[in-house]
Amino acid sequence: MLVPVECNGVSKWVRVPQVEDEYNYSQFLQAVLAKFNLPGSASLSLKDSSNVEVDSDIFDELLKSSGVSFRAEECDGSNAEVEFSEGSSLSDWSPSPSRASQGSSSSGSDSTLILESTKARKRQLVEGPLDSNVARNNVRVALYSKPGGKEIFKEYEKTSTISDVTRRKMVNILVADMVESHGRVPPVNVRILYALGITTLFPKLKDPDSQNGYEHFYDHQSGSGYLAWRLKTVQRNSAQDSKKSRTNFQEGPKTPRSIHSDEKQLTGDECREAISVMKHSSNTTLVKNKMKATFQHRQKVVQDPDTASTVLDLFPRFLDTPGLIDQDFTMIFGEEVSGKFLSKWPTFFKPRVIADCCKNLTTSPHVDELLLAAQQESDDSVWHSEEWDSEMAAILLLLHLLPPTVKGKKAGKMSASEAARRLIKFMKVGSSMETFLKETGPKQPFLLGVGERSNSIQDFYVILDQKAIPCRMQTPVAAFDELFKAHYAFAVSYDDALSSFFIFIQTTVYGIDVGKVKESPRVKEIRARVLHSEV
């Protein structure tokens, strides 16, 4: 057999002497010395990829396995590399001219096995013989390279065993390494190699009564063991994540975001003190400043499913200090994004939405009423529609262009008129707010307009968690702007029936997560029509 040998940057082919069908270890090392004109008295050491010595008794077995690489080192410190792989042809190896020469001869001592690349390492683990030294060092490298791995060694050295918690941590680290190197479904011999590596590296974890001692970590016959079970969990979670990533885009109100402000953020006792102070302060400026300084803490509260519902109890000033929703939204996205709806909707989007509805919406008494209201000027002395005023009617017309879609086989289709009642409700002046909130139940945020008539609202509120948050400005456009922003301030997802409608507002008007959030074909179609229309 010929093997490629690399020594000090020079590559040559060296013949491995064979005696009675067995590759001779010492004669091979002598051949390496002779081929590279090294002194015959020089001593070579042969080690594996993890710096473990390869003795003569396993040399023949290693050669007969595939994908094996060697590096030889002179014991005085100079280097010589021997690299080969069984079954490789000269063309496969692509030798340099100096590699093309062949030779024979003999000599010996020790040498080094090293993994020249990740590919070589993977190939050796998959195709190589089951070697306890390779297995042990593979596990050692994996544990030392991952956070928390060193603690496993410390615990074992101290107690001669590891606790259940540490064992779970070790298994998680090794399975992560296995999947990273060999994919979601690693070959059986790789799984065995990791199990063998554990019991070789930590001998007191070996089961003396099982056949190999490592079956509690991986038993290839039954497919059981800690490594096998963790692999199944990873595979299951990976499949679910893959499916989820194909159907759900994460960008939206619930996406954690970095702060878009230089405002100093309070933590610890300072944060708790600020929360306490502003609960009882009558100074609006102080309250707003403290709310800015506790913004990051508040975002942690709303992003945590266990604490999200307590945000209005922890920060009750939302309920009596208008403008705090807008302030939080601005700290997330900045002034420019925050002002887009108020600046663009009345002059650009509203007339185009009305024009598109006139051309494309199927007429109905409700749609006709909305169109009549939307096209009427707010300063007209006689109001011809019993619907909402011009501004709110135009917003509801957009909802008719982007009606709810059917989700699931059993789900019935909801009309745009029904969906509108999830966006805004009307309450007559003098009615009990407490009774209204009690009957509302836990729903997604929506607008409540309070007035004598729906087309003449005096006060707007954002309703969240059966609590009424007063809007900063009492106009339909400003109130809707605040409703949209409330989803982000409190990390609340859109109502399913209003999803397409809100996503259009999010991407097309505010310009948030453009190209990142999943949009239905209808959202894209309406955007194209509106943006390219002329009025």
ABEGO torsion letter per residue (X at the ends): XBBBBBBGGBBBBBBBBBBGGBBBAAAAAAAAAAAAGBBAABBBBBBBAAGBBBBAAAAAAAAABBGBBBBBBBAAGBBBBBBBBBGBBAAAAGBBAAAABBBBEBEEBBBBBBBABAAAAAAAAAABBBBAAAAAAAAAAAAAABBGAAAAAAAAAAAGBBBAAAAAAAAAAAAAAAAAAAEABBBAAAAAAAAAAAAAABAAABBAABAAGAAAABBAAAGBEAAAAAAAAAAAAAAAAAAAAAABBABEAABBBBBABABBBBBEAAAAAAAAAAAABABAAAAAAAAAAAAAAAAAAAABAAAAAAAAAABAAAAABBGAAAAAAAAAAEAAAAAAAAAAAAAAAAAAAAAAAAAABBBBAAAAAAAAAAABBAABABBABABBBAAAAAAAAAAAABBBBBBEAABBBBBAAAAAAAABBBBBBGBBAAAAAAAAEBBBBBBBBBBABAABBABBBBBBGGBBBBBABBBAAAAAAAAAAAAAAAGBBBBAAAAAAAAAAAAAAAGBGBGABBBBAAAAAAAAAAAABBX
